[in-house]
């Protein structure tokens, strides 16, 4: 490895040799053997934070912008190059919706390394998709709710142990209206005031993924999705990365982030219509969402009243995921089965039921607090967009199961 600073431009060039198989490469900058801190690992370009083929590679770093006021060329500053196997990628993935191909996708070892000021920057709610990797591989955990949990909704939340076989990425935010527009060129959502960073809604399972009758039936047809859906366009945009909806169990694992309580901050709701505790985590019917008096509100209503919240307005969970509870119901890949138990493989889900229901999670602005808990799961018709006079609340977030061939 080489490390040199240009005397005029002050830019640093890092050279390295990647041997063997392709890998995802990240770089840390060390001073006297200690990292300068993730917040300074920005303004890097070249063969870094992306999938890299074997060979001689170069990274350029601008310390005058990323680490101002510090001396780089005194011999105490070095670089540490890390190569991540494609089936063990870094914790954060970012998709640039304006750049096509493999260069659209970049990876980062921490949230602090993300450009544009970190994960809460507006760019990640409009022109970029940011996903967080959840460490689920071979972890056995309790899905569902205990019979004593406040707000528990019948047998559909029966507690049982599950084990997911792979880690997976999931969107830090639900897909927003601007992100959808960037790929699809349309604005199908109902709430249009400050619409760019509001979650996409008025979506059905079929408009997100494709019709089962047309050969897009998970799990029967595997990962196949229609090319004219958002997921199909996103796969084309990234040269075949197999983005999809999360599985039912993946969604709950991500929402809980290791917490077994009703809400992912360790608390419980206080009652169906009481939002103490929940009001910090998400918007439901009694915390700024749609109440009976809101039904006649026009589409351009005030963002704070009678509609969805701009994503990221509430507290995240321990994985740094926002809006998992409330705001919009989120589609999952699974067919709905009322009672889940050990006979159902959580990595596949049930086979098709007698109806056309898929599982949606998390509750929404139209629901009381008991529907906005980590364990809550509901059946929604595959064709329904929930576009009635008082419900415009079906959305989704993007996921990617980490397998050896997930990142081509």
N, C-alpha and C positions, 0 to 999 in steps of 0.2 A: 504494500500500500504506500502511496505517496501523499504528501500534504505540503502544499506550497502556496504562498500569498504573493500576488502581483504587487510590486512596489507602487505602481501608479494608480490602478483601479481599486486596490485593496481587496479584490476578490480572491477567495481561496479556491484552489482546485484540488480535489481529492481523487486520486486514481486508485483503482482496485481491480483485481482479477477474480471473476466469478467462475468457478470450475464446476463441471458436472451438469446437473439438471438446472432448468430455469428456477428462479426463486424471486420472492418479493424482498427488495432491499430497503433497509432504513439506515440512517446514519445518526450517530450521537457525537457531539463535540465534547471533548474532555479537556480540563485544565488541571495539570498535576494529577492526572488519573481520575478526576472526579467530574461528572457531567456538569455542564454549565446550566442545565435546567431545560426542561422540555419547552418552556415558553420562548426560548431563544433558538430553537431548531426550526426556524422558518427561513424564508428567502433562499431555499435550496432548489436547484434545478438539475436536469440531466438524468442520469441513471439512478434515481433514488425515489423512494415512496411509490414504487410501481413494480410490476412484473418485469424482470430483467433476464435476458438470455445469457448463456455462458459466454465468456470472453473478457477482453480488457474494457473496462468501463470508467466513466468519469462523472463526478458530481461537482457542481459549482455552488459555492456558498458566499453570501454577502454579509459579512459580520458587521459592516458599518450600518446596516439596517436592522439586523437581527440581534446584535450584541454590542450595542453602541458604547463607546468609551473604554473598551477593553483592548489590550495589546494581544495580538495573535501571533506575531512572528518572533517571539522571544524564546521559542523552543519548548515552552510549557504546555502549549495547546496542540492536541492531536485529535484524530477522528477514530471512531469505532464503527466499523461497518458490520451490520447484521444481515444475514440471509435467512429469510423465513421460508420454510417449505410451503408449497402451494396448498397443501391440506392442513397447514397450521399457520394461517396468515395472521397479521397484526390485528390488534383490537378494533381499529377503526378503518372503515372503507368510505371513500367519497367518490361519487359519480358526478362528473361535470356534464350537465345536460346540453351544453353548447359545443362540446367536443365529441367527435365520434371515434369509435374503435377502442382498442385497448388503452390508448392514452387518455381516455375519458375517466379511467378508474385509477385512483391512487389510494395508498394505505399509510396509516400512521400508527405509531406505537402508543400514543396517548392522546387524550382530548386536548391537552395543552399544546400539542404540536400542530394542530389544525390551523391552516392559514386563515386570514381574514378576521382574526381576533378570537378564535375558539368556537366551540360547538354552538354557542347561542347567537352567533352572528346571523344577520338577516339573510346572508347568501345561502345558508343551509336550509332556509325555509322558502327559497324562491328558485334559484338557478343551479343549486347543487343538492344532491341527496347525500345525507350522511347516515351511515349504519354502524351499529355497535355490535361487536361479537359477544355472544353469551356463552359462558363456559359450561355447556350442558353435557358434554360427552361422558357417557356412562355414569352420570349422576342419578342416583335414585332419590326421589322426593315425593311428597304427598300432593297430589292434584285434587282439587275439590275443597269442600269446606266441612268442618265438623258439624255435627247436628246442633251444637250450641251456638254457632256463629250467628250474630245478629244479622238479620236480613236474608238468611239462607233461603234459596228458592228451590224447595223440594228435592226430589231424587236426582235431578239433573246435575247437582253439585256433589253427588256421592263421593266421599273421600276414598282414594285408592292410591297405591304406590305405582309410579311410572318411572321408566328409565329411557331417556333419549340416547341414541347411539352416536350422535354427532353434535359438535358445536354448531352454532348458526349465527348469522348476522340478522339484525332486524333494524328497521328505521328508527332513528332517534325520535323522529316526529312522524305522525301520519302524513301521507302525501298531501301536499297543499295544492290550491287551485293554480298557482303559478307554475309549479312543477309539472302539473298535468298539462297545462297549456304549452309548456316548452316542448313536450313530446307530441301532443295530440292536436294542438292548434285550436282548441275550443275551450269554452268556459261553461261547463254544464251545471255548475252548482247554483243553489238557490240564494245563498247569502252573498251579496255582492259588495257591500260596504267594506272597504279595506280588504278586498277579497284575496289579494295575492298571497298573504300568509295565513289565511284561514284554511282549515282542512277541506280537502275535496269532499263533497257529499253528493247525494242523489245518485249513488253508484249501486248497481246490483252485482252479485257474484259473476254473472255472465258478462257484464260490460267490463269487468276488471280482468277476467281470465278466459272467457269463451264458453260456449254452450257444450254441455255434456253430450248432447245429441250429435254435435258436429265433430266429436272425437277429442274433446278437451275435458275429459272426466277423470279427475283425480279420485281414487288411485288407479282406476281401471286403465287409463291411458297415460299413466306416469306423469312426467313433468310437462307434457305438451300443453301449450297455450296458443290461442289464436293470434296470428301476427298483427291483426288490426286492433288489438287491445293495448292498454298501457303496458302490461307486462310483456306482451309480444314486441312492442316498439322498444322497450327498454333493453330487451335481450339483443335485438338487432343493433341498437345504438352502441352496445358494449361488446360487439363481436361474439355473442353467444353465451355470455355469463348467465347462468340459469336462475335468474331472479324469479321469485314466486310469492304467493301469500304464505304467511306462517302457518304451520300446523296448529291445531287447537292446543295441544300440549306445549308447543314452542311458545305460543302467545302467552299462556299462563306462566310458564317458567320465566319468560322475559319480564312480565308484569310484576311478579312477586320479587324477583331479584334476591332470592334467598329468604324472603319474609313469609311466615306462615299465617299471619294475621289477615283479617278481612281487607285491610288497606295496606298498601306496600310501605307505609311509614311505620308499621307496627301497631297502629290503632285500629279501632272498630267504628263503624257508623253507630250513631246513637238512636236511630229509628228511621223509618222510611222517608219521612218528610223533614228530618232534621239533618243539616249538613255540617254541623260542627265536626271537625276532623277532615271530612271530605272536601270542604271548601278550600283547603290549601292545595289539594291535589288535582282537582278537575271540576269542570262546569257541568252541573246537572240541572234538573228542572227547577230546583229551589235555590240555585246559586248563580242566577243570571241567565239560565237557559229559558226554553219556551214554557211559559205558564199559560193558563187558559186565556188571560187577558192579552197575550202576545199574538194569538193566532191571526188577527187581522193586520198585523204589522206588515208594511211593504218590504220588499226584498232589500232595499237600501236602508234598513234600520241601523241604529247606532250599534257599533261593534260590541259595546258593553251591555246591551240590553236585547233580550229576545232572540239571540242567535248564537252561533258557535263562537268560541274564543280563538283569537290568533294563537297559533301553536307556540308552545313554550312559555305561556303566561303563568303556569302553575309549577309547583315543585316537582323535580324529577325523582325517580326512584334510585336505588343504590347502583344501578347500571347506567345511570345518566339518561334514562328514557323519559320522555315527556308525554303527557296527555294519554296515558294508558287507561285512565279511568275518566269517564264522562266525555264530553264534547261530541264525538261521533262513535256509533257502533262500528267496530272494525271487523272486516271479513277475514275468515281463516279458510284454509284449503279443505277442511274436513266436511264430510257429510254429517248431518246431525243425528245423534242417537241419544235418547233421553237419559239412559243410565250407562255410564262408562264403568268398566271393571277390568280385572286382570285378563279377560278374554280379548280385549281390544288392544292391538299393538299401537302405542302412541306415535310411532314413527310412520304409520300408514293411516290410521284412523279407521272408522267403520266403512263397510261397503255401502252402496246407495240404499237409502231407506225407501219406504213406500211412497213418501212424498218427494218433493224436490228441495228439501231444506238443507242449507249449509249452516255452519256454526258462525255466529258473530259474537264478538266479545267486547266487554268494557263499559257498556252503558252509553248514555248520550245526554244531550241537553234536554231531551223530552222525557227522561226517565227520573223516577224518584231515586233516592240515595241507595236503596237496597239493590238496585240493578247495577250500581257502579262500584263493584267490588272485584277483587282479583279472581275469585272463583266463579263469578257469574258468567253463564253462557246461555245463549238463546238461539232458537231456530228461526231462520229467515229464509223465505223463498228465494231460490236462485235467480229468479227474474225480477224480484221486487227492488225498486229504487227508493222505497219509503218516501214517495213524493205526494203525500196527502197534505191537506191544508195545515196540519199541525206537526208534521214529521218530515224533516229533510235532514236525515241523520245517519246515512249509510256511507262509510268511507273505508279506508284501509291503509296499512303500511306495508312496505316492501320487506321481504326476507330472502335469505340465501342460506341453504344448508351447506355446511362446509364438508365436502367430500373430496377425494383425491382428484376428481375431474370437474369440480365445481368452477374452477378458474382456468379456462382453456388458454 
